[in-house]
Amino acid sequence: MPATVRVGVLNDMADSGPGSEAMMDWIEREVAILRDRGLIPTPVEFAHAYGLGLPSGTAEAIENAYHELVQQDVVLVVGPAVSDNALIVAPLAERARLPTLHWSGAERARGRYTFQLQGGSHEEEPLVIARHLAGLGSGRVAVVHDGSPVGMRLLTTLVAEASMLGLEILAREALAGPGEAEQVVARLMAAAPDGVVFLGVGASVEPLAQELRHVKWEGQRITNSAGMAKLGGTDANAADGWSYVAMHSEANETFRRLCADAGPQITTASLCARGHDLGRLVAQGIARAPDISREGLRLGLEQVKWLPAAQGEEGTLLGFGNQDRGALHGRYLVIRQWQDGENRSIG
């Protein structure tokens, strides 16, 4: 058995990535807790690799960063965070037989050696959106999306679910930037929808929200999980009334306890909840590994089951299994809404 457990950390957003340092802090915290309890007897060290991946960087940067970790003889890789980059890494992990735990929204980036802590879901967020709108009696919607792979995947899933629910999609519009918002909104209003949906990585939702406010349209407005950061960064009046898919709820007892314990250290609730869950998966996977090898870590992650998650509604659980590579189980997606510059859970 090696003298130390070497864990690779792949940062696909380079040093400026939102939440990258926070995730590392939580991983180290959870590993330290189990080491103090004697459940991880072997020292743990972290090897870091940086590469500016998609959408701002390149696939090659991600491939190089991952190969760098492989060459450092790590037994587990944590990352990447961005869905497009997780799809790049997945076949690399399978070839290297190196267990890799990414925290993106790409369900397709799973495999025998590729585990996912869901960072949202391209396949499930549109279902939550469509069912939320249907529950409100909003049956005639217009959809705006960006041109990213994420936006297109979300759109495909939403269209399929809308057909199942009898939700009528009156218009579909692509929005690449602020210069197009006025024309896009004019076409949406001509279709007379009672709801507007935005799907994508988020940059285009800000000009859309501002233009809808400018024309004084007050129907249902909802977006995917991009709404947490992107709508929070725009002016409060434009964001007001927008709902979005989120992954934390004040009804979750584990999350409430986390906030109480961390106190003022919690600056971004969603990142802290995700960091807590990611850190627990890493630490528990190491503690449960039958030996400190790549195969041992794969088996260790498969033995992590039924841990209370800080993300999602109360009762959401963390864990994997022999054929199960998605960590979150239960109602891990919730709907939140922006009101007066603050966001709150509404279901």
Solvent accessible surface area in square Angstrom, and as a share of the most:
residue,aa,sasa,rsa
1,M,169,0.75
2,P,67,0.42
3,A,84,0.65
4,T,43,0.25
5,V,0,0.00
6,R,66,0.24
7,V,0,0.00
8,G,0,0.00
9,V,20,0.11
10,L,5,0.02
11,N,18,0.09
12,D,2,0.01
13,M,34,0.15
14,A,30,0.23
15,D,117,0.60
16,S,102,0.66
17,G,9,0.09
18,P,98,0.62
19,G,13,0.13
20,S,20,0.13
21,E,137,0.61
22,A,33,0.25
23,M,5,0.02
24,M,23,0.10
25,D,88,0.46
26,W,22,0.08
27,I,1,0.01
28,E,83,0.37
29,R,100,0.36
30,E,14,0.06
31,V,7,0.04
32,A,46,0.36
33,I,68,0.34
34,L,8,0.04
35,R,94,0.34
36,D,128,0.66
37,R,160,0.59
38,G,53,0.51
39,L,83,0.41
40,I,4,0.02
41,P,115,0.72
42,T,15,0.09
43,P,64,0.40
44,V,27,0.15
45,E,67,0.30
46,F,46,0.19
47,A,8,0.06
48,H,73,0.33
49,A,1,0.01
50,Y,117,0.45
51,G,8,0.08
52,L,87,0.43
53,G,2,0.02
54,L,57,0.28
55,P,100,0.63
56,S,92,0.59
57,G,18,0.18
58,T,74,0.43
59,A,36,0.28
60,E,113,0.51
61,A,27,0.21
62,I,0,0.00
63,E,64,0.29
64,N,87,0.45
65,A,2,0.02
66,Y,1,0.00
67,H,80,0.36
68,E,75,0.34
69,L,0,0.00
70,V,37,0.21
71,Q,151,0.67
72,Q,60,0.27
73,D,104,0.54
74,V,0,0.00
75,V,17,0.09
76,L,0,0.00
77,V,0,0.00
78,V,3,0.01
79,G,1,0.01
80,P,0,0.00
81,A,17,0.13
82,V,33,0.19
83,S,11,0.07
84,D,18,0.09
85,N,0,0.00
86,A,0,0.00
87,L,58,0.29
88,I,30,0.15
89,V,1,0.01
90,A,12,0.10
91,P,62,0.39
92,L,13,0.06
93,A,0,0.00
94,E,58,0.26
95,R,173,0.63
96,A,30,0.23
97,R,158,0.58
98,L,0,0.00
99,P,0,0.00
100,T,0,0.00
101,L,0,0.00
102,H,1,0.00
103,W,20,0.07
104,S,1,0.01
105,G,5,0.05
106,A,0,0.00
107,E,61,0.28
108,R,120,0.44
109,A,0,0.00
110,R,79,0.29
111,G,25,0.24
112,R,125,0.46
113,Y,12,0.04
114,T,0,0.00
115,F,0,0.00
116,Q,1,0.00
117,L,0,0.00
118,Q,10,0.04
119,G,17,0.17
120,G,0,0.00
121,S,3,0.02
122,H,11,0.05
123,E,28,0.13
124,E,67,0.30
125,E,5,0.02
126,P,0,0.00
127,L,45,0.23
128,V,40,0.23
129,I,0,0.00
130,A,0,0.00
131,R,135,0.49
132,H,38,0.17
133,L,1,0.00
134,A,42,0.32
135,G,68,0.66
136,L,93,0.46
137,G,64,0.61
138,S,6,0.04
139,G,30,0.28
140,R,100,0.36
141,V,1,0.01
142,A,0,0.00
143,V,0,0.00
144,V,0,0.00
145,H,18,0.08
146,D,13,0.07
147,G,63,0.61
148,S,21,0.13
149,P,83,0.52
150,V,19,0.11
151,G,0,0.00
152,M,85,0.38
153,R,73,0.27
154,L,1,0.01
155,L,15,0.07
156,T,86,0.50
157,T,23,0.13
158,L,2,0.01
159,V,41,0.23
160,A,57,0.44
161,E,17,0.08
162,A,2,0.02
163,S,86,0.55
164,M,158,0.70
165,L,71,0.35
166,G,65,0.63
167,L,13,0.07
168,E,90,0.40
169,I,38,0.19
170,L,47,0.23
171,A,20,0.15
172,R,138,0.50
173,E,25,0.11
174,A,60,0.47
175,L,1,0.00
176,A,85,0.66
177,G,15,0.15
178,P,106,0.67
179,G,69,0.67
180,E,76,0.34
181,A,5,0.04
182,E,113,0.50
183,Q,96,0.42
184,V,1,0.01
185,V,1,0.00
186,A,61,0.47
187,R,122,0.44
188,L,0,0.00
189,M,53,0.24
190,A,90,0.70
191,A,29,0.22
192,A,63,0.49
193,P,10,0.07
194,D,57,0.29
195,G,0,0.00
196,V,0,0.00
197,V,0,0.00
198,F,0,0.00
199,L,0,0.00
200,G,0,0.00
201,V,71,0.41
202,G,0,0.00
203,A,65,0.51
204,S,7,0.04
205,V,0,0.00
206,E,49,0.22
207,P,17,0.11
208,L,0,0.00
209,A,1,0.01
210,Q,83,0.37
211,E,27,0.12
212,L,1,0.00
213,R,123,0.45
214,H,133,0.60
215,V,63,0.36
216,K,166,0.70
217,W,40,0.14
218,E,147,0.66
219,G,22,0.21
220,Q,71,0.32
221,R,39,0.14
222,I,2,0.01
223,T,0,0.00
224,N,7,0.03
225,S,37,0.24
226,A,17,0.13
227,G,0,0.00
228,M,42,0.19
229,A,74,0.57
230,K,73,0.31
231,L,1,0.00
232,G,39,0.38
233,G,62,0.60
234,T,19,0.11
235,D,66,0.34
236,A,47,0.37
237,N,93,0.48
238,A,2,0.02
239,A,3,0.02
240,D,45,0.23
241,G,14,0.13
242,W,1,0.00
243,S,3,0.02
244,Y,0,0.00
245,V,0,0.00
246,A,5,0.04
247,M,10,0.05
248,H,5,0.02
249,S,2,0.01
250,E,86,0.38
251,A,58,0.45
252,N,2,0.01
253,E,86,0.39
254,T,14,0.08
255,F,7,0.03
256,R,121,0.44
257,R,122,0.45
258,L,9,0.04
259,C,41,0.24
260,A,80,0.62
261,D,104,0.54
262,A,17,0.13
263,G,32,0.31
264,P,132,0.83
265,Q,147,0.66
266,I,31,0.16
267,T,124,0.72
268,T,55,0.32
269,A,30,0.23
270,S,20,0.13
271,L,40,0.20
272,C,12,0.07
273,A,0,0.00
274,R,49,0.18
275,G,0,0.00
276,H,18,0.08
277,D,0,0.00
278,L,0,0.00
279,G,0,0.00
280,R,53,0.19
281,L,0,0.00
282,V,0,0.00
283,A,1,0.01
284,Q,19,0.08
285,G,0,0.00
286,I,5,0.03
287,A,32,0.25
288,R,109,0.40
289,A,16,0.12
290,P,87,0.54
291,D,60,0.31
292,I,18,0.09
293,S,43,0.28
294,R,53,0.19
295,E,70,0.32
296,G,0,0.00
297,L,0,0.00
298,R,16,0.06
299,L,67,0.33
300,G,0,0.00
301,L,0,0.00
302,E,9,0.04
303,Q,94,0.42
304,V,0,0.00
305,K,98,0.41
306,W,202,0.71
307,L,17,0.08
308,P,63,0.40
309,A,2,0.01
310,A,0,0.00
311,Q,2,0.01
312,G,0,0.00
313,E,37,0.16
314,E,99,0.44
315,G,55,0.53
316,T,3,0.02
317,L,43,0.21
318,L,1,0.00
319,G,4,0.03
320,F,6,0.03
321,G,6,0.06
322,N,100,0.51
323,Q,158,0.70
324,D,50,0.26
325,R,16,0.06
326,G,3,0.03
327,A,0,0.00
328,L,7,0.03
329,H,72,0.32
330,G,58,0.56
331,R,173,0.63
332,Y,13,0.05
333,L,15,0.08
334,V,2,0.01
335,I,6,0.03
336,R,4,0.02
337,Q,28,0.13
338,W,20,0.07
339,Q,60,0.26
340,D,122,0.63
341,G,36,0.34
342,E,127,0.57
343,N,37,0.19
344,R,128,0.47
345,S,37,0.24
346,I,61,0.31
347,G,47,0.45
